[in-house]
Amino acid sequence: MDQLQIGTGKIVHCFPNRSDAQTAGIEWSFRIAIVAKVNSNAIRRMQSVRSKEIG
């Protein structure tokens, strides 16, 4: 059984073979990247709104 550690390393998933682990790892990295992108856009939007309110 191969083990794949995701994120903090607290979450450990066991996969019966290496290809499953690699597929899941790629899927997770895409999800994390998408979430990070969405969050950064939301933060930027919030900052621009705040600066308009202050100005």
Backbone as a printed PyTorch tensor [residue, N CA C, xyz], in Angstrom:
tensor([[[  0.8410,  -1.1990,   0.0000],
         [  0.0000,   0.0000,   0.0000],
         [  0.8800,   1.2540,   0.0000]],

        [[  0.6690,   2.1000,  -0.9890],
         [  1.3760,   3.3830,  -1.0220],
         [  0.5860,   4.4130,  -0.2350]],

        [[  1.2730,   5.2790,   0.4640],
         [  0.6050,   6.3380,   1.2130],
         [  0.8950,   7.6800,   0.5620]],

        [[ -0.1500,   8.4990,   0.4670],
         [ -0.0190,   9.8300,  -0.1120],
         [ -0.3810,  10.8430,   0.9590]],

        [[  0.5260,  11.7570,   1.2280],
         [  0.2410,  12.7900,   2.2200],
         [ -0.1830,  14.0600,   1.5000]],

        [[ -1.2690,  14.6420,   1.9820],
         [ -1.8300,  15.8330,   1.3500],
         [ -1.8090,  16.9830,   2.3500]],

        [[ -1.3760,  18.1610,   1.8840],
         [ -1.4490,  19.3630,   2.7020],
         [ -0.5300,  19.2940,   3.9030]],

        [[ -1.1210,  19.3380,   5.0960],
         [ -0.3470,  19.4190,   6.3270],
         [  0.3450,  18.1060,   6.6480]],

        [[ -0.0700,  17.0230,   6.0040],
         [  0.4960,  15.7170,   6.3090],
         [ -0.3400,  14.9870,   7.3370]],

        [[ -1.3410,  15.6760,   7.8970],
         [ -2.2270,  15.0240,   8.8580],
         [ -3.1820,  14.0790,   8.1310]],

        [[ -3.5730,  14.4820,   6.9170],
         [ -4.4820,  13.6500,   6.1240],
         [ -3.6330,  12.6840,   5.3110]],

        [[ -3.7750,  11.4030,   5.5760],
         [ -3.0150,  10.3900,   4.8390],
         [ -4.0000,   9.4080,   4.2260]],

        [[ -3.9570,   9.2870,   2.9160],
         [ -4.8300,   8.3490,   2.2200],
         [ -4.0060,   7.1500,   1.7700]],

        [[ -4.5760,   5.9700,   1.8880],
         [ -3.9070,   4.7650,   1.4100],
         [ -4.5140,   4.3530,   0.0730]],

        [[ -3.6850,   4.0440,  -0.8750],
         [ -4.1330,   3.6090,  -2.1850],
         [ -3.5270,   2.2420,  -2.4930]],

        [[ -4.2960,   1.3840,  -3.1680],
         [ -3.7910,   0.0510,  -3.4790],
         [ -2.6250,   0.0740,  -4.4630]],

        [[ -2.5470,   1.0940,  -5.3080],
         [ -1.4020,   1.1820,  -6.2170],
         [ -0.9700,   2.6220,  -6.4250]],

        [[  0.2090,   2.7700,  -6.9830],
         [  0.8500,   4.0750,  -7.1030],
         [  0.0920,   5.0110,  -8.0450]],

        [[ -0.4620,   4.4900,  -9.1280],
         [ -1.1230,   5.3560, -10.1080],
         [ -2.3470,   6.0330,  -9.4960]],

        [[ -3.0880,   5.3180,  -8.6370],
         [ -4.2320,   5.9260,  -7.9500],
         [ -3.7600,   7.0810,  -7.0830]],

        [[ -2.6620,   6.8760,  -6.3810],
         [ -2.1150,   7.9090,  -5.5010],
         [ -1.6950,   9.1300,  -6.3180]],

        [[ -1.0510,   8.9040,  -7.4500],
         [ -0.6000,  10.0090,  -8.2980],
         [ -1.7890,  10.7810,  -8.8560]],

        [[ -2.8200,  10.0460,  -9.3080],
         [ -4.0150,  10.6880,  -9.8630],
         [ -4.6750,  11.5590,  -8.8080]],

        [[ -4.8290,  11.0140,  -7.6050],
         [ -5.4560,  11.7610,  -6.5150],
         [ -4.6150,  12.9750,  -6.1480]],

        [[ -3.3050,  12.8200,  -6.1430],
         [ -2.4080,  13.9270,  -5.8250],
         [ -2.5410,  15.0610,  -6.8220]],

        [[ -2.6120,  14.7190,  -8.1080],
         [ -2.7670,  15.7280,  -9.1610],
         [ -4.1120,  16.4280,  -8.9980]],

        [[ -5.1550,  15.6320,  -8.7430],
         [ -6.5030,  16.1750,  -8.5800],
         [ -6.5290,  17.1600,  -7.4060]],

        [[ -5.9120,  16.7580,  -6.3000],
         [ -5.8780,  17.6170,  -5.1060],
         [ -5.1110,  18.8970,  -5.3750]],

        [[ -3.9780,  18.8030,  -6.0620],
         [ -3.1710,  20.0030,  -6.3140],
         [ -3.9400,  20.9840,  -7.1970]],

        [[ -4.7160,  20.4500,  -8.1710],
         [ -5.5490,  21.3190,  -9.0030],
         [ -6.6110,  22.0070,  -8.1620]],

        [[ -7.2790,  21.2170,  -7.3060],
         [ -8.3280,  21.7860,  -6.4480],
         [ -7.7700,  22.8790,  -5.5570]],

        [[ -6.6150,  22.6090,  -4.9570],
         [ -5.9880,  23.5800,  -4.0510],
         [ -5.6290,  24.8490,  -4.8240]],

        [[ -5.1020,  24.6770,  -6.0350],
         [ -4.7230,  25.8210,  -6.8630],
         [ -5.9490,  26.6620,  -7.2150]],

        [[ -7.0500,  25.9930,  -7.5780],
         [ -8.2870,  26.6980,  -7.9420],
         [ -8.8170,  27.4670,  -6.7350]],

        [[ -8.8450,  26.8020,  -5.5820],
         [ -9.3360,  27.4420,  -4.3540],
         [ -8.4790,  28.6550,  -4.0080]],

        [[ -7.1610,  28.5000,  -4.1140],
         [ -6.2430,  29.5990,  -3.8050],
         [ -6.4840,  30.7780,  -4.7460]],

        [[ -6.7080,  30.4800,  -6.0290],
         [ -6.9480,  31.5210,  -7.0260],
         [ -8.2360,  32.2740,  -6.6960]],

        [[ -9.2900,  31.5360,  -6.3990],
         [-10.5840,  32.1320,  -6.0620],
         [-10.4420,  33.0070,  -4.8230]],

        [[ -9.7470,  32.4850,  -3.8040],
         [ -9.5550,  33.2340,  -2.5600],
         [ -8.7850,  34.5260,  -2.8140]],

        [[ -7.7170,  34.4580,  -3.6030],
         [ -6.9020,  35.6530,  -3.8530],
         [ -7.7220,  36.6960,  -4.6160]],

        [[ -8.5630,  36.2450,  -5.5600],
         [ -9.4270,  37.1760,  -6.2940],
         [-10.4270,  37.8280,  -5.3530]],

        [[-11.0060,  37.0380,  -4.4540],
         [-11.9820,  37.5540,  -3.4870],
         [-11.3250,  38.5700,  -2.5600]],

        [[-10.1100,  38.2600,  -2.1110],
         [ -9.3810,  39.1600,  -1.2120],
         [ -9.0740,  40.4740,  -1.9300]],

        [[ -8.6420,  40.3770,  -3.1720],
         [ -8.3180,  41.5720,  -3.9510],
         [ -9.5630,  42.4460,  -4.1160]],

        [[-10.6920,  41.8020,  -4.4020],
         [-11.9480,  42.5150,  -4.5940],
         [-12.3370,  43.2420,  -3.3030]],

        [[-12.2050,  42.5270,  -2.1770],
         [-12.5310,  43.1150,  -0.8780],
         [-11.6480,  44.3330,  -0.6060]],

        [[-10.3560,  44.2140,  -0.9070],
         [ -9.4160,  45.3100,  -0.6590],
         [ -9.7680,  46.5300,  -1.5080]],

        [[-10.1410,  46.3120,  -2.7630],
         [-10.4740,  47.4380,  -3.6390],
         [-11.7520,  48.1200,  -3.1510]],

        [[-12.7120,  47.3460,  -2.6820],
         [-13.9550,  47.9080,  -2.1440],
         [-13.6490,  48.7390,  -0.9020]],

        [[-12.8080,  48.1980,  -0.0230],
         [-12.4410,  48.9110,   1.2110],
         [-11.7330,  50.2270,   0.8950]],

        [[-10.8200,  50.1990,  -0.0600],
         [-10.0680,  51.4150,  -0.3860],
         [-11.0080,  52.4760,  -0.9660]],

        [[-12.0260,  52.0580,  -1.7290],
         [-13.0110,  53.0040,  -2.2660],
         [-13.8240,  53.6150,  -1.1320]],

        [[-14.2010,  52.7850,  -0.1500],
         [-14.9870,  53.2720,   0.9900],
         [-14.1880,  54.2980,   1.7860]],

        [[-12.9050,  54.0090,   2.0090],
         [-12.0390,  54.9050,   2.7830],
         [-11.8120,  56.2010,   1.9930]],

        [[-11.5060,  56.0630,   0.7030],
         [-11.2300,  57.2180,  -0.1430],
         [-12.5010,  58.0020,  -0.4000]]])
